[in-house]
């Protein structure tokens, strides 16, 4: 019987309002930058995928937020270098700092409509809920701002643990906070590799939340959290 559900954050609980390029261009236009949001989005994902894991093994806790800022600065700087407009910014660091702070608020995010109903039903059944995410420290104010923090008894993020999914160490760091056997734990996330395969490799049952296709319960693939609930928790 499931006693603990671990959930990913971005792409699972909440998503971005519009494309990355659209959000970035809203800020870049203040600096006289005019470029296609689609071009920026494509360059961003290329830079993001090429970046090292968002984790800083061995780092002192006091330096984590600075390391997070610098990690994202490099990704965004490379994005605008790829599209050839980096030098057009008169003060790229000021542009980036404003953008970085914006993503710590509720404004660029929305909660998927299935999330709160599913979390409420799980919580009402006495199931503990926790977040395990390849994210930075801004996740804490984001969860508060989106009124999701109240559902979770704990949050584990890659930048503080020093390792990122699918590495088994981040799952181990989350699990050691509880005294549940692996058979009582379930992980749900939107990444096939980081979430589904990462959890399976640790011995945790996992559901792949793939919002782009119809649910396929026979392969543990669902399009909403409510489908997960209805298939596995409604008797």
C-alpha positions as CSV (number, residue, x, y, z in Angstrom):
1,X,0.0,0.0,0.0
2,X,1.4,3.4,-1.0
3,X,2.3,5.5,2.0
4,X,4.6,8.1,0.3
5,X,4.3,9.7,-3.1
6,X,7.3,11.6,-4.5
7,X,6.5,14.1,-7.2
8,X,8.6,16.1,-9.6
9,X,7.9,19.9,-9.8
10,X,8.1,21.7,-13.2
11,X,6.2,19.9,-15.9
12,X,4.4,17.8,-13.3
13,X,2.9,20.2,-10.8
14,X,3.2,23.4,-12.7
15,X,4.2,24.7,-16.1
16,X,5.3,27.9,-17.8
17,X,2.8,30.4,-19.0
18,X,3.8,30.6,-22.7
19,X,7.0,29.6,-24.3
20,X,10.4,30.3,-22.7
21,X,11.2,32.5,-25.7
22,X,8.0,34.6,-25.2
23,X,8.8,35.2,-21.5
24,X,12.4,36.0,-22.2
25,X,11.5,38.4,-25.0
26,X,9.2,40.3,-22.7
27,X,12.3,41.3,-20.7
28,X,14.7,41.5,-23.5
29,X,12.6,44.0,-25.4
30,X,13.3,46.5,-22.6
31,X,16.9,46.3,-23.6
32,X,16.1,47.0,-27.3
33,X,16.4,43.3,-28.3
34,X,14.0,42.2,-31.0
35,X,14.2,38.5,-31.8
36,X,11.8,35.7,-32.6
37,X,10.6,34.0,-29.4
38,X,10.7,30.6,-31.3
39,X,14.4,31.2,-32.1
40,X,15.1,32.0,-28.4
41,X,13.2,28.9,-27.2
42,X,15.1,26.6,-29.5
43,X,18.5,28.1,-28.5
44,X,17.5,27.9,-24.8
45,X,16.7,24.2,-24.9
46,X,19.9,23.5,-26.8
47,X,21.9,25.3,-24.1
48,X,19.9,23.8,-21.3
49,X,20.4,20.2,-22.5
50,X,24.1,20.8,-23.0
51,X,24.6,22.2,-19.5
52,X,26.0,20.0,-16.7
53,X,23.5,18.7,-14.1
54,X,22.1,21.4,-11.8
55,X,23.9,20.0,-8.8
56,X,27.0,21.1,-6.9
57,X,28.6,18.2,-5.1
58,X,30.7,19.2,-2.1
59,X,29.6,22.8,-2.2
60,X,29.2,24.7,1.0
61,X,25.6,25.4,1.8
62,X,26.3,29.2,2.0
63,X,27.4,29.2,-1.6
64,X,24.5,27.3,-3.1
65,X,22.4,30.2,-4.2
66,X,25.3,32.0,-5.9
67,X,26.1,28.7,-7.7
68,X,22.5,28.4,-8.8
69,X,22.5,32.0,-10.1
70,X,25.7,31.4,-12.0
71,X,24.5,28.1,-13.5
72,X,21.4,29.7,-14.9
73,X,23.4,32.8,-16.0
74,X,25.6,30.5,-18.1
75,X,22.6,28.8,-19.7
76,X,20.8,32.1,-20.6
77,X,24.0,33.8,-21.8
78,X,24.8,30.9,-24.1
79,X,21.2,31.1,-25.4
80,X,21.6,34.7,-26.5
81,X,25.1,33.9,-27.8
82,X,23.6,31.2,-30.0
83,X,21.1,33.6,-31.5
84,X,23.8,36.3,-32.0
85,X,22.4,39.1,-29.9
86,X,24.4,38.7,-26.6
87,X,26.6,41.8,-27.4
88,X,23.5,43.9,-28.0
89,X,22.7,44.0,-24.3
90,X,24.2,47.0,-22.6
91,X,24.1,45.2,-19.3
92,X,23.3,41.5,-19.7
93,X,23.8,40.7,-16.0
94,X,21.1,43.2,-15.0
95,X,18.8,41.8,-17.6
96,X,19.4,38.3,-16.4
97,X,19.0,39.2,-12.7
98,X,15.5,40.7,-13.4
99,X,14.6,37.6,-15.4
100,X,16.0,35.2,-12.7
101,X,14.0,37.0,-9.9
102,X,10.8,36.9,-12.1
103,X,11.0,33.1,-12.2
104,X,10.9,32.9,-8.4
105,X,7.4,34.3,-8.4
106,X,4.0,32.9,-9.4
107,X,3.7,35.1,-12.5
108,X,5.4,32.9,-15.1
109,X,3.9,29.7,-13.8
110,X,0.5,28.0,-13.8
111,X,-0.7,24.9,-11.8
112,X,-2.1,22.2,-14.0
113,X,-5.8,21.8,-13.3
114,X,-5.5,18.1,-12.3
115,X,-2.9,18.8,-9.6
116,X,-4.7,20.2,-6.6
117,X,-7.6,17.7,-6.9
118,X,-5.2,14.8,-7.0
119,X,-3.0,16.1,-4.2
120,X,-6.1,16.7,-2.0
121,X,-7.4,13.2,-2.5
122,X,-4.0,11.6,-1.8
123,X,-3.6,13.8,1.3
124,X,-7.1,12.9,2.5
125,X,-6.2,9.2,2.3
126,X,-3.3,9.8,4.7
127,X,-0.6,9.5,2.0
128,X,2.5,11.6,2.6
129,X,3.5,13.8,-0.3
130,X,7.0,15.1,-1.0
131,X,8.8,16.9,-3.9
132,X,12.0,15.6,-5.6
133,X,13.2,17.9,-8.3
134,X,16.1,18.9,-10.4
135,X,15.5,22.6,-9.4
136,X,17.1,25.4,-7.5
137,X,16.2,27.2,-4.3
138,X,13.6,29.3,-6.0
139,X,11.3,26.2,-5.9
140,X,10.4,27.0,-2.3
141,X,8.9,30.5,-2.9
142,X,7.3,29.2,-6.1
143,X,5.5,26.4,-4.3
144,X,4.3,28.9,-1.7
145,X,3.2,31.4,-4.3
146,X,1.3,28.8,-6.2
147,X,-0.4,27.6,-3.0
148,X,1.1,24.1,-3.3
149,X,3.5,24.1,-0.4
150,X,0.8,23.1,2.1
151,X,0.4,19.7,0.4
152,X,4.1,18.6,0.9
153,X,5.8,17.5,4.0
154,X,9.3,17.9,2.4
155,X,11.1,19.1,-0.7
156,X,14.4,17.7,-2.0
157,X,16.2,19.6,-4.7
158,X,19.3,18.7,-6.7
159,X,21.2,21.8,-6.0
160,X,21.1,21.2,-2.2
161,X,21.7,17.5,-2.4
162,X,24.6,17.7,-4.8
163,X,23.2,15.2,-7.3
164,X,20.4,15.3,-9.9
165,X,17.9,12.8,-11.2
166,X,18.2,10.1,-12.5
167,X,21.1,9.6,-10.1
168,X,20.0,7.2,-7.4
169,X,21.5,9.5,-4.7
170,X,18.9,12.2,-4.9
171,X,16.1,9.5,-4.4
172,X,18.1,8.1,-1.5
173,X,18.4,11.6,0.0
174,X,14.6,12.0,-0.1
175,X,13.8,8.5,1.1
176,X,16.1,8.6,4.2
177,X,13.8,11.2,5.7
178,X,11.1,8.5,6.0
179,X,11.0,5.1,7.4
180,X,9.1,3.4,4.6
181,X,10.1,0.3,2.7
182,X,10.5,0.9,-1.1
183,X,7.3,-1.1,-1.7
184,X,5.3,1.7,0.0
185,X,6.8,4.5,-2.2
186,X,5.7,5.8,-5.6
187,X,7.4,8.4,-7.8
188,X,5.6,10.5,-10.4
189,X,7.3,12.8,-12.9
190,X,7.2,14.0,-16.5
191,X,10.6,12.9,-17.6
192,X,10.9,9.3,-18.9
193,X,14.7,9.2,-18.1
194,X,15.0,11.4,-15.0
195,X,11.8,10.4,-13.2
196,X,10.4,7.1,-14.5
197,X,13.6,5.3,-15.2
198,X,15.5,7.0,-12.3
199,X,12.9,5.8,-9.8
200,X,12.7,2.3,-11.3
201,X,16.4,1.9,-11.1
202,X,16.2,2.6,-7.3
203,X,13.5,0.0,-6.8
204,X,10.6,2.5,-6.5
205,X,7.4,2.0,-8.5
206,X,7.0,4.9,-10.9
207,X,4.4,6.5,-13.1
208,X,5.4,8.5,-16.2
209,X,3.3,11.7,-16.4
210,X,3.2,12.3,-20.1
211,X,0.7,15.1,-20.6
212,X,1.0,14.9,-24.4
213,X,-0.6,11.5,-25.0
214,X,-3.6,9.5,-23.8
215,X,-3.1,7.6,-20.6
216,X,-1.8,4.0,-20.9
217,X,-2.2,2.4,-17.5
218,X,-0.7,-0.9,-18.8
219,X,2.7,0.8,-19.1
220,X,2.3,3.1,-16.1
221,X,2.0,6.2,-18.4
222,X,-0.6,8.8,-17.6
223,X,-1.7,12.1,-19.0
224,X,-2.9,13.6,-15.7
225,X,-2.4,13.1,-12.0
226,X,-6.1,12.3,-11.6
227,X,-5.7,9.4,-14.1
228,X,-2.9,8.1,-11.7
229,X,-5.3,8.4,-8.8
230,X,-8.3,6.9,-10.5
231,X,-6.4,3.9,-11.8
232,X,-4.4,3.0,-8.7
233,X,-6.1,4.5,-5.7
234,X,-9.9,4.2,-6.4
235,X,-11.0,0.8,-5.3
